[in-house]
Structures are given as C-alpha cells and as structure tokens.
Amino acid sequence: VQLQASGGGYVQPGGSLRLSCAASGGSYSAFNMAWFRQAPGSERELVATINWRGTDANYGDSVKGRFTISKDISSDAADLQMNSLKVEDTAVYYCAAARGPYGTNRYLAGYYEVWGQGTYVTVSS
C-alpha cells in the first residue's frame, strides 16, 4: 500500500499550487491524513492534518489562512490547496496516513504509518 504525492512545481510568490496525495494498492478511506514539509537544513514540519471523514482539519501556524487540506473518502485522495505562496514555503512536501484516534498525536510525524515520496515546491521570483 503506497501514497503518491503530486502537483509540486515552480511558482512565483503570491501564486497557487494544488498538491494531491493518492493511494494505491489499498484503501485509505479510514485513515487520517496529513501533509508535512521539509526545507533544506530544516526539520520536517507539519503543514496540515485532516481526520478520515474529512470533517476536522488543523494547520501549522505558518500556513493558516493560506492553505486548505481536503479529503475525498470516495477516491482516497487528500489534497492541499496552497494560496498566497511565499518564498519560505519552498520545501519538499510529503503526504502521510495513519489509523487510530485523531488526537493530539496527529501533530507528530511519528503518528503516521505510511508516507509518500515527496513532491518539490519552489516559490521564487
């Protein structure tokens, strides 16, 4: 069972990108999902997380009001709409999935059982 992240690319500051995380080899309909990112020389950072129903979403402080995570149970996809992108959003973005209670652990990378391969996002003028 794998996750495949896509949609990364190059964009100018103020622009938008939409990342998608699709499951293959199994179903993630009952999994909580998240997006993390890691910039060069930095630790992996939580971007957003969403429960398996797609009804409860949470965001890192640096992206609140600009990014939106969504989850489609029927297609096992979890998308990240990124608007008003900034240079500091440049990073490799990873999607992740986890079963279990959607509790405080959802903010931690260690909570997630399955990870996608990462997609590059570069924001530059």
Backbone as CSV, one residue per row, in Angstrom:
resi,resn,N_x,N_y,N_z,CA_x,CA_y,CA_z,C_x,C_y,C_z
1,VAL,0.858,-1.180,0.000,0.000,0.000,0.000,0.894,1.229,0.000
2,GLN,0.644,2.138,-0.932,1.524,3.288,-1.091,0.731,4.572,-1.248
3,LEU,1.416,5.674,-0.937,0.879,7.002,-1.183,1.712,7.661,-2.266
4,GLN,1.046,8.358,-3.153,1.734,9.044,-4.242,1.369,10.521,-4.200
5,ALA,2.382,11.360,-3.940,2.168,12.801,-3.912,2.500,13.399,-5.268
6,SER,1.724,14.361,-5.690,1.955,15.021,-6.974,1.481,16.464,-6.913
7,GLY,1.836,17.229,-7.947,1.349,18.601,-8.055,2.366,19.668,-7.718
8,GLY,3.538,19.271,-7.271,4.567,20.256,-6.954,5.096,20.931,-8.200
9,GLY,5.864,21.983,-7.996,6.416,22.700,-9.128,6.984,24.034,-8.716
10,TYR,7.169,24.886,-9.704,7.739,26.208,-9.508,6.626,27.239,-9.633
11,VAL,6.614,28.183,-8.688,5.599,29.231,-8.713,6.184,30.513,-8.147
12,GLN,5.697,31.631,-8.609,6.151,32.915,-8.095,5.442,33.245,-6.784
13,PRO,6.045,34.066,-5.948,5.381,34.493,-4.714,3.995,35.066,-4.997
14,GLY,3.042,34.689,-4.169,1.661,35.103,-4.359,0.837,34.144,-5.188
15,GLY,1.504,33.181,-5.808,0.813,32.215,-6.654,0.195,31.074,-5.864
16,SER,-0.361,30.119,-6.611,-1.055,28.979,-6.004,-0.592,27.671,-6.630
17,LEU,-0.677,26.633,-5.839,-0.455,25.266,-6.304,-1.422,24.360,-5.566
18,ARG,-1.745,23.243,-6.196,-2.583,22.237,-5.553,-1.839,20.911,-5.572
19,LEU,-1.581,20.388,-4.391,-0.936,19.086,-4.254,-2.003,18.014,-4.055
20,SER,-1.717,16.838,-4.575,-2.639,15.721,-4.412,-1.901,14.514,-3.863
21,CYS,-2.563,13.769,-3.010,-1.995,12.548,-2.440,-2.973,11.423,-2.727
22,ALA,-2.561,10.477,-3.546,-3.430,9.373,-3.932,-2.902,8.059,-3.395
23,ALA,-3.812,7.163,-3.037,-3.443,5.854,-2.512,-3.465,4.807,-3.619
24,SER,-2.559,3.876,-3.520,-2.564,2.759,-4.461,-2.264,1.471,-3.706
25,GLY,-2.830,0.373,-4.186,-2.578,-0.903,-3.545,-3.396,-1.129,-2.302
26,GLY,-4.352,-0.275,-2.033,-5.177,-0.439,-0.850,-6.051,0.782,-0.658
27,SER,-6.833,0.774,0.394,-7.759,1.880,0.652,-7.339,2.640,1.898
28,TYR,-7.377,3.951,1.801,-7.080,4.818,2.931,-8.320,5.568,3.394
29,SER,-9.485,5.060,3.040,-10.705,5.786,3.375,-10.861,5.963,4.883
30,ALA,-10.332,5.043,5.689,-10.459,5.124,7.141,-9.210,5.678,7.813
31,PHE,-8.335,6.276,7.017,-7.090,6.813,7.550,-7.175,8.330,7.724
32,ASN,-6.590,8.807,8.822,-6.354,10.232,8.970,-5.165,10.601,8.082
33,MET,-5.181,11.780,7.498,-4.146,12.159,6.539,-3.486,13.464,6.947
34,ALA,-2.287,13.676,6.434,-1.573,14.905,6.747,-0.598,15.249,5.635
35,TRP,-0.213,16.494,5.606,0.878,16.976,4.776,1.945,17.563,5.702
36,PHE,3.176,17.158,5.461,4.326,17.725,6.133,5.234,18.338,5.058
37,ARG,6.176,19.147,5.489,7.158,19.666,4.549,8.516,19.749,5.223
38,GLN,9.537,19.729,4.398,10.904,19.825,4.914,11.725,20.661,3.953
39,ALA,12.211,21.773,4.462,13.085,22.645,3.689,14.534,22.233,3.921
40,PRO,15.429,22.561,3.012,16.847,22.203,3.190,17.390,22.733,4.502
41,GLY,18.018,21.842,5.268,18.621,22.237,6.526,17.647,22.410,7.670
42,SER,16.380,22.068,7.439,15.358,22.238,8.471,14.718,20.909,8.825
43,GLU,14.049,20.888,9.966,13.336,19.679,10.371,11.997,19.588,9.626
44,ARG,11.467,18.368,9.594,10.159,18.170,8.972,9.101,18.898,9.800
45,GLU,8.227,19.602,9.129,7.246,20.473,9.766,5.839,20.074,9.340
46,LEU,4.912,20.051,10.314,3.522,19.779,9.988,2.932,20.959,9.223
47,VAL,2.274,20.665,8.106,1.576,21.687,7.336,0.088,21.654,7.668
48,ALA,-0.511,20.462,7.546,-1.945,20.326,7.789,-2.275,18.870,8.043
49,THR,-3.342,18.656,8.790,-3.816,17.310,9.045,-5.336,17.306,8.985
50,ILE,-5.917,16.154,8.634,-7.369,16.048,8.497,-7.800,14.657,8.912
51,ASN,-8.971,14.572,9.549,-9.440,13.267,10.001,-9.981,12.456,8.821
52,TRP,-10.236,11.168,9.068,-10.578,10.268,7.960,-11.893,10.636,7.299
53,ARG,-12.781,11.278,8.045,-14.057,11.692,7.448,-13.916,12.952,6.607
54,GLY,-12.808,13.659,6.799,-12.639,14.916,6.088,-13.381,16.066,6.717
55,THR,-13.731,15.951,7.984,-14.559,16.965,8.641,-13.808,17.808,9.662
56,ASP,-12.593,17.444,10.012,-11.837,18.149,11.040,-10.414,18.370,10.545
57,ALA,-10.062,19.595,10.245,-8.753,19.924,9.706,-7.998,20.852,10.651
58,ASN,-6.695,20.716,10.678,-5.844,21.555,11.511,-4.616,21.966,10.705
59,TYR,-4.058,23.132,11.028,-2.980,23.694,10.224,-1.828,24.186,11.085
60,GLY,-0.634,24.134,10.493,0.502,24.760,11.136,0.322,26.274,11.112
61,ASP,0.901,26.944,12.096,0.698,28.387,12.220,1.162,29.146,10.977
62,SER,2.196,28.667,10.341,2.765,29.402,9.217,1.905,29.353,7.956
63,VAL,0.924,28.460,7.911,0.109,28.323,6.698,-1.363,28.618,6.919
64,LYS,-1.741,28.884,8.150,-3.151,29.152,8.446,-3.673,30.317,7.609
65,GLY,-4.861,30.122,7.044,-5.478,31.156,6.233,-5.025,31.153,4.785
66,ARG,-3.976,30.374,4.472,-3.477,30.330,3.096,-3.628,28.951,2.464
67,PHE,-3.512,27.918,3.260,-3.585,26.547,2.771,-4.883,25.898,3.235
68,THR,-5.378,24.976,2.415,-6.578,24.211,2.768,-6.360,22.749,2.422
69,ILE,-6.566,21.884,3.414,-6.475,20.440,3.192,-7.876,19.884,3.035
70,SER,-8.024,18.928,2.150,-9.320,18.297,1.953,-9.109,16.805,1.718
71,LYS,-10.128,16.032,2.036,-10.036,14.577,1.885,-11.309,14.057,1.246
72,ASP,-11.133,13.288,0.201,-12.256,12.689,-0.512,-12.273,11.206,-0.186
73,ILE,-13.211,10.779,0.642,-13.263,9.385,1.048,-13.483,8.461,-0.142
74,SER,-14.295,8.871,-1.100,-14.629,8.003,-2.222,-13.428,7.726,-3.117
75,SER,-12.483,8.658,-3.179,-11.336,8.476,-4.070,-10.038,8.230,-3.316
76,ASP,-10.088,8.211,-1.980,-8.884,8.003,-1.187,-7.816,9.058,-1.469
77,ALA,-8.213,10.244,-1.825,-7.261,11.313,-2.115,-7.311,12.362,-1.019
78,ALA,-6.177,12.972,-0.764,-6.092,14.078,0.188,-5.330,15.201,-0.495
79,ASP,-5.988,16.310,-0.752,-5.383,17.405,-1.486,-4.987,18.539,-0.561
80,LEU,-4.026,19.332,-1.018,-3.593,20.519,-0.285,-3.605,21.687,-1.252
81,GLN,-4.545,22.590,-1.073,-4.611,23.797,-1.883,-3.764,24.865,-1.209
82,MET,-2.780,25.372,-1.930,-1.855,26.348,-1.364,-2.004,27.665,-2.118
83,ASN,-2.434,28.675,-1.415,-2.620,30.008,-1.994,-1.672,30.996,-1.334
84,SER,-1.489,32.128,-1.970,-0.636,33.200,-1.439,0.720,32.666,-1.021
85,LEU,1.319,31.880,-1.896,2.575,31.224,-1.569,3.693,32.238,-1.337
86,LYS,4.565,31.886,-0.393,5.693,32.727,-0.020,6.995,31.979,-0.297
87,VAL,8.076,32.711,-0.401,9.376,32.091,-0.634,9.676,31.057,0.451
88,GLU,9.271,31.350,1.682,9.547,30.435,2.789,8.701,29.164,2.753
89,ASP,7.784,29.054,1.813,7.035,27.814,1.632,7.812,26.802,0.783
90,THR,8.929,27.201,0.255,9.755,26.312,-0.550,10.221,25.131,0.291
91,ALA,9.920,23.917,-0.185,10.257,22.704,0.574,9.847,21.480,-0.240
92,VAL,10.230,20.323,0.281,9.669,19.064,-0.211,8.446,18.767,0.638
93,TYR,7.333,18.511,-0.008,6.072,18.259,0.683,5.767,16.765,0.647
94,TYR,5.423,16.218,1.810,5.130,14.803,1.957,3.699,14.615,2.462
95,CYS,3.001,13.639,1.896,1.720,13.261,2.479,1.926,12.015,3.331
96,ALA,1.054,11.846,4.311,1.180,10.752,5.254,-0.194,10.307,5.705
97,ALA,-0.278,9.063,6.176,-1.558,8.491,6.587,-1.390,7.712,7.879
98,ALA,-2.451,7.712,8.694,-2.411,6.989,9.957,-3.807,6.548,10.361
99,ARG,-3.872,5.387,10.986,-5.109,4.958,11.623,-5.022,5.324,13.097
100,GLY,-6.053,5.072,13.822,-6.021,5.344,15.248,-6.747,6.614,15.589
101,PRO,-6.839,6.913,16.858,-7.571,8.094,17.313,-6.985,9.381,16.744
102,TYR,-7.865,10.283,16.379,-7.451,11.586,15.836,-7.271,12.515,17.028
103,GLY,-6.173,12.241,17.762,-5.931,13.006,18.977,-4.758,13.946,18.829
104,THR,-4.153,14.292,19.953,-3.047,15.252,19.928,-1.829,14.719,19.176
105,ASN,-1.712,13.407,19.061,-0.583,12.835,18.327,-0.619,13.153,16.839
106,ARG,-1.752,13.622,16.344,-1.871,13.870,14.914,-0.897,14.961,14.454
107,TYR,-0.353,15.752,15.374,0.582,16.816,15.017,2.011,16.297,14.872
108,LEU,2.244,15.050,15.219,3.588,14.487,15.247,3.847,13.571,14.062
109,ALA,5.004,13.692,13.454,5.357,12.850,12.315,5.336,11.371,12.691
110,GLY,5.711,11.046,13.908,5.767,9.658,14.341,4.418,8.964,14.411
111,TYR,3.347,9.720,14.409,1.995,9.152,14.455,1.623,8.488,13.126
112,TYR,2.231,8.922,12.060,1.825,8.495,10.719,2.580,7.247,10.290
113,GLU,1.829,6.289,9.763,2.348,4.962,9.448,2.888,4.863,8.035
114,VAL,2.308,5.590,7.135,2.649,5.470,5.721,2.963,6.859,5.178
115,TRP,4.012,6.924,4.356,4.458,8.203,3.799,4.583,8.098,2.282
116,GLY,4.247,9.189,1.618,4.501,9.306,0.190,5.944,9.709,-0.052
117,GLN,6.321,9.796,-1.317,7.717,10.010,-1.668,8.136,11.470,-1.651
118,GLY,7.229,12.394,-1.557,7.562,13.813,-1.542,7.456,14.446,-2.912
119,THR,7.029,15.698,-2.916,6.961,16.471,-4.151,7.548,17.854,-3.870
120,TYR,8.342,18.354,-4.805,9.062,19.596,-4.594,8.186,20.801,-4.914
121,VAL,8.234,21.780,-4.023,7.573,23.064,-4.255,8.625,24.154,-4.132
122,THR,8.772,24.936,-5.184,9.733,26.036,-5.186,8.981,27.333,-5.436
123,VAL,9.114,28.260,-4.509,8.489,29.573,-4.636,9.603,30.601,-4.773
124,SER,9.653,31.219,-5.931,10.756,32.136,-6.201,10.353,33.110,-7.291
125,SER,10.897,34.314,-7.193,10.655,35.301,-8.236,11.774,35.281,-9.259
